[in-house]
C-alpha cells in the first residue's frame, strides 16, 4: 500500500521514548521540504512548551483545529502538499469523526496528501504486553503495526538512555511541571535501553522489508546479506530439536532473525505430527518464528529462502541410502545447487551412531 498510485506518502519519525527529539526532527524535515517548494501546513502539534520546538513553528501555516483535534475536513479542503501531524497514537475526543489520530492520517493519505508524523515504539500494538512487562507501564494509546509497515519511510530518532535521563532531570522533557512517579519509573536506564533496542529493531525491519520489495521489483534473486537470517528446515520423520537449538544459538551470535520451516509434501501420521508439535513447541519457546508450507519439498524451501532473504540454512543430515542418492537427487543437492549465496549447515542426527 505504501507505493499505491495516488496515495500520499507517510514518513514516520520513530523514537523509543518521549523527549528523544522526534517532533524537532519532524519540523526540521518540514522546513527543508518547504524550502524545496512543498506547501506545508501544521495539522496538529504539541510543543509541550519546549522552546526549541516552538521556535520551528513560526514559518508554517496552522490549519485551525477541529474540536481540539486534527481538523480532517479543513485539511482535505485545503489540500496542501504536506501535513505535519504529531503523536500518531493519540486518542481523539469523543466528538471527533475518528477514534484515533492514525485513522485521521489514513484519510489524508487516501486523499493523496503527504504526512509527516511521530510515534514512540512503545505504542505499537504488538509490543504492548512486552513494553508493560519491561516498564511496568501499560500503554493505553496504541497504533496497529501495519501503519508502521505501510509507511513510505521510517526515520529512527535516537539518543542514548543516559542523555535522555539528563534531559528529564534538567526539566527539558516536561518543562514547567514535576515529573510523576510513573514517569520516573518509566525513565529508568534499563527500561530505556530495552525500548531503544526495540525501536532499532523496528526501524531495521522496515529497511529490510523495503530491500525485499526492491529485489522483487527488480527481479533480483541473489540474496543481499543486509541482515543475517537463519532458516531451520524441520523434518516430520525425526526430531529437529538439535537443529532448532543450533539455529537459535547461531541467530543470537549473528544478531539475526531465525525462522523454523516445515514443508508438508504429503500425508503424515500421528507419530510425525507429535514430532512436529514438539519441534514447534521448542521453537516458540525460544521466540523463533515458525512457518508451515505445502508443496514439493526442495522447490518450496528454495522459493521461501529466496523470498525471505535467508543467509544461513540449517538442515538435518539426509537419511538416504547410496542407491537412493543415485536414483534421485537429494533435497540437500537441490538446495546447494539453487542457493549458491546461502551458507548451508548440515547437522548430524541426535541419535546418529559414532562413526556413521
Steps between C-alpha positions, in 0.01 A plus 500: 500500500799734558553541123133507396444750215324818613559429868693747714840407638530452875830555682512398867760630744539207740643531851529283809368751756370855542773763478738334251430774242238355264293820467809716451631263229159500330480880492857525376408270211187706432711816472727335243201385295337841514820660372487254210155633410264259676197681645510396865245551780480398864210265563557452872806524721575502872808705585470412875634858548840388372668814365712330227185343353295819526768694315452277194125567467505864385542442127205262461131559450292321762165357396246597769440196720156338506372420849859529627601218267633465146251678270479242223229683302694829498818326383316307228350827377837679519683206336862602572800301380604404851341487846683482834321271747650440845435201729354242261376286792278777647140412594259761365223673693163317500351756258766434233420317175766236572594337827875521441733750336660232281155451345490871416838462332368205298232729353756764406727244333207351307427852367855526364636728774850431634543475877789529746421351841662383824465174689653331805584131457322428830170587327522216245212262568704177471752622759241609757539205740878495458527871582281453808718211620815709463384838629207412723295755306205390284485723193134569426531690170630261234546490122461188281836369380383520139508882519876486555538224241308696235692824559693622198796582725593448866774709661639392836555794737759375746665610823690311769292410810740695722464814287120466511502469879715814516235680291232381743696615806561844343126540447532505120246222434213619722580870555306689762376202698617227735572155357251242632602180674384292203707713263808461720451123504465498121823697450727250678816435299434126463148563370624757251776269373244225432260741326786643295588151376135445403496823299822408324362158408177649365689752289737230372205275418342779293823543304519123446140492369585777254805305387294187432240705309774661290651160419160371388437811288839469332475119475818453700517144633843515663450572873662813639637437848395834651389306806574135579197274492521136606254246360458163676350218289282276719435136417190308614683165491746575778551754774645835393567621855875503444457706182275746681746551785791538257302749289399704804862523622614599151237773483604632841866521395413677176228721652281375216148365453425126525218318319402133544332358187311177437384401152209256479558311175262211574282343769664435838400274790439561868862425592628761255250757624623445856861559387402824325296615800804456727721683249261795472458512878877542552526754217220711645653475847823645360311777320568356153249575223336178374364451149310206345490471122355255248661385178788304356775501763813640328334760271282629785799541733700671225221745413442586866871552568524743208181682597614552860858592405648212703878507548550184710312170462511206742388153399530153652736241354311316221381148583546350155674191376763510225248345255248775574764765442577350157135462397379843605666829592486575872331806648840613628648484149216711360539758780874528443453535124226765522611704803857580401526809722350334811723326755359151566577313822427126517447384860538135604199318641471495880505121502758451227746223599867587545695467178181510288 
